[in-house]
Amino acid sequence: MEVICSIGPNIKRKEDLAVLAQGGMTSARFNFAHIKEENYPYAREQMEFLKKNYPKVNIIQDLQGSKLRISNRFSKEFLASKGQEVYFSTEGYYISNRAIAEEFNIIPICSPHSKFTFNDVKAILIKDRTMEFSVLSCSEEGQVIKTQVKRGGIIRAEKGVNALGFKREQFNLSLKDKKDILFGLQNNVDVICMSYTNDPAIILELKGFIKQAKVYLKEAKQPKLWAKIECPEGVEKIKEIAKHCQGIMLGRGDLFAELPLLEIARCDNNVVEYMKKTQKPLIIATYVLDSMKNSPLPSLPEINEIYRYIEAKVGGFMLAGEVSTGKYPREALEFLVSMINRYNYNRNMP
């Protein structure tokens, strides 16, 4: 069973990678939503260390896809209070109208696709739904929206954004995705995972781009392709998507933000039940041991849910913030491995 760990700010030294590899990590996930071109040498160094010293640990490249974030051009922190009116803009508008943006505290949202607008957006959610903003109006060009805060909090650069109503089907692989894929092929990653897969077409485009790139990178091995399901469209098309890839990762953090709350459990169950029939791995990602970001002990619901997934014979789990930014990465990994060892291989143990 896969035990995937996200490599993030906590994992700075080679010794940190060694702790994860020795603690039961089967795959290291590199999140290219946060890895820019200038970070390539550091990512390459980490990958090479793992390959040399822990060759059984696979390298997973998680592409950014159509992920939205607060732009890193937003250099300050903004406290949004309930009932307050807040403006959001595209990154392009923010750059072109910096004086206006700073005067009226306009917050830029970065998309990997230049044609992103707010025309169809009904609500803005930040940090996995912990902050919510209802849309009051949208500019004619779709570059700026006026919102009202329903649930507030501190807004800062790089925070993940979910824009309800945002149509992803109009987007193909971005230039960033393509550059990242080439980096992945050159460094022989084992798996390339397509974030926000909403249609089999994006997986077919990914396959085509890899085939084209391998004409020039003849020694690059063929990575496995996974689809990351984290939006309603992806859930609806799970059967078609699963046909064209070797595995599915269920990104529950963004799915939690994008689906109506009362639909989440049913959709989760539908994906699990369908993937049983395919014989392909289903990886449960995010919110696995979320409480262990700040506590050395898991919560009872987390323990029960991990047990339920193991009994459903999923292909594995992915720890994200638990190891990449949390306070207890070693304890979180140790507990997950212990659960898997006890219930996956010792089902008859009392």
N, C-alpha and C positions, 0 to 999 in steps of 0.2 A: 504494500500500500504506500502511495506517495505521501511524503511529508515535505512540503515545499516551504521554504523560508524566503521572505522578501529581504533583499539586501538594501539597507537604508542607512540613515545617519548613525545608528547605533553600531553599525558594522564598518568601522574605519580601518582597523588593523588586520593583518593576516591572521593574527592570533584569534580575532573575533570570528573569522571565517572557520578557523580550525575548531573552535568550540562548537559551532553549529554542525559542522560535518561529523565530528566525533559524537555529538549528542543525538544523532539520528536523522539529520536532514538528508533527504534523498535527492532533492533538486534545489538549486539556488535560482531565485527569480530576480531578474534585473528589470526594473520598471522604467521603460524608456519615456514615460510621461515626464519623468524628472531628469533623465539623462540627456544632456545637450551634446552637441559636437565637441565642445571644449572639454567635456567629461570623458570622452572616449578612451584616452590613454589610461585613466584611472580604472575604468570598467574593464578594459583589456587586461590590466595587471591583476585585478581580482579574479577574472575568469581563468587566466593562465595559472595562477596559484592553485586554484581548485583542481584544474585538469592535471597538473603535475603531481600534487600531493594527495588528492582524493578523486581519482579517475572514475569512481563509481557514482559520484555526484553529478547529475545532469545540470546543464545550463539552460535556463528558460529565458527567452527574450519576450517581454510583454510589451507589445507596441502601443503607442498612445492612442491611435485611432481617432475617433471624433470626440475625445474627452474635452470638456470645457473647464477652465480654471480662471481664478482671479489673476489678471496679468501681473507679471513680476515688475512691470513698469509702475505699478501702484506701490509706492515706497513707504507709505505710512499705514497706521492702523486706524480703523474707523469703527466706533461703537454704534451699532444700530439698535435703537430702542423701539419697543412696541408702539405702533401707531405712527411712527415717524415716516416721512416721505423720503425715499432714497432713489437716486438715478443710477442706472447702469448703462454702459455704452460698449460698443465694439472697440477692440484695441486700436483699429485704424482711426476711428473718430477721436479717441483719447489722444493719440499722437498728434493729429492735425489741429486739435482744439485744446491744447494743454492748458492755456490760461483759463478758459471757461470751465474746463473739467476740474481744475484745482479750486477755483472760486466756489463752485457749487457741489464740491465733494462727489463728483461723478466717478463711479467705480468701473474700471475697464475689465471686460471679460475676454479672455484669450481663447481663440479657436484655431486649430491647425489649418483650417480652411478659410481663405480670404473672403469667400462669398457668404459667410455666416451673417445672418441678421436676426432681429428679434420679432419679425413679422408674425410668426405663428405661436410665440411664447405666451403662455397663460400664467406662469408662476416661476419664480426663481427660488431654488433650494440650494443651500450651501452646507458643506460639511455633513454629508449623509443625512440631510433633512433636519438637522438640529436648528437651522435658521431658515425661515420661510418669508418670502416677499410676494405679495399678490400684485399683478400688473394692473395699473390704473390707466395708462395710455402708452402709445408707441408713436415715435416720429414717423413721418411719411416714408422716409427711406429705410426705416427699420434699424437705424443705427443707435438710437437711444430709447430707453423705456423709463417711464416713471412708475415706481412701485410704492407699496405701503408695507411696513414691517408687521408681520403677524407673529413671528418668533424671532427675537433679536439675538445679538451676540457680536463678537469682535470679528471684523472682516480684515483679512490681510492677504498679501500676495501668495499665490500658489494653492490657495484653498480650492478644493474641488467644487464644481458647480453643476447642478442639474437644472436644465431649462425645460419645464414641462410644455409639450407641444412642439419642441424642436424636431424638425424632420431630418433624420439622418440618412434617409435613402438617397438624397441628392449628392452625397459625398462619396468620393473614391479614396484610394490611398493618397495621403498627403505627401508633399515633398519630404517632410521630416520622416514619415514612415518609411519611405523608399531609401533614404540615406541610412536610417537605422537598420533596415533589412540588409543592406550591403555590408554594414559593419558586422551584423550577426553572422552572415555567411562567411565573411573573411575570418571570423574568429570561431567558426565551427560550433555554433550553438546547437543544442540538441533539439530544442523545441522553439518554435515561433508562435506566439499566442496573439490573436487578433482581438483587441479590445473593442467593445461595443459592436459586436457582430449582430447586425439586424437583418441580414439577408445573405443567402448563399453566394450572391454575386461578388461580395467583397472577398470571400475566401477564394473564389475562382480567379479574381484579379490578383490576389496574393500569390496563388500558384503560378499564374502566368508571369508575374514579375520575377519570381525566383527562377523560373525556367529560363527566362531571358538573361538574367544576371549570370547564371551558371555557364552560359556560353563563354563568358570572359573569366569566370572564376572556376576553372575546370576542376580544381582540386578541392573545392568546397563540398562538404557532404550535404546530403539532402536532409533537412531538419523535419521533424514531425510538425504538423500544423494543428493547432488547437484554436477553437473559437471560444471567446469569452462572452457569455450571455449575461447582460446586465441592463437590458432595456426591454420594454413590453414587446416590441417587434421581434426581438430575438427569441423570446419565449414562444410567441405565436408560430414562429417558423423553425422551431427546434428540429423537427423531423427532416426538413430539407437541408438545414445547416449541417446536421450531424452526418449526413451522407457524404459530405465533401471534406471532412477533416478527421483526424485520428483521435481527437479527444475534445471534451467540453469542460470549460471552467465556469462555474456558476458564481459570478461576482455579486454577492449578496448585498454589499454596501451600496452600490449604485442602484441595484434593483430595488432595494428598500426605499430609495428616494424617488424612483421613477414610477412605481406601481402604487395604486390605491392600497392603503394599509390592509384592508380586509381581503385583498386579493393575493397578498404575498404568500401566505401558507399554501394556498391551493396551487399557485403557479410553481412554487418550489417543489411540491409533491409531484406535480405533473412531469416536471423535468426529470426528477429522480426515477419515477416509474418508467418513463420512456427510455431513459438511458440504460436501464437494466436489460432491455430487449436488444440493444445494439451491440453489447459485448465490448463497447468502447469505454475508456475511463471517464468518469465524471469527478472533477475536482471541486470540492466545496471551499470557496474562498471568502475571506473576510468575515468578521464577527464570529469566528470560531471560538476564540478565547479572549474576547474583547475586554472583559473585566480585568484580565491579567496585564493590561497596559499599566495599571496603577495599583494592582494588588498581587501578592504572591500566591493567592488562591483563586481558583475559578469559581464561577457562580453555579448553583444547582441547575438552572435551565441550560447552561452551556454543557455541563456534564451529560445531562439527559439527551441533549440534541446530538452531541458527538456519538453517543451510544446508538441513537436511532439511525444515524447515517451509516455507522459501521454495520449494523444489522441489515441495512438496505444494500450493502456491498458496493458502496461508492468506491471510486478509484483512489481517493486520498483527500488530503486537506491542504490548504495553503494558509500559513500564518503571515499576516501583513504587518500592521502596526504593532502587533504583539512582540515581534522581534526587531522590526526596523526602527521603531521610535519609542517603544514601551520601556517601562522601568524594570521589568522582569523577563527579559527575553529567554534566558537560560531555563528559568522555571516553567515558562509557557511551553517551550519545546519539550522539556522533560515530561510534563504532564500529558501532552498530546501523544507522545511516543508510548508512554505507559498505558494510556487508554487503548491505543491500537494493539499493543502487545497482549493486553489482557483479554480483549473482547474479539479481536479479529482472528487470533490464532488459538485462543483457549476458550472457545464458546461453551464448553461443558464444565468449566471451572465454577464452583459454587461462589 
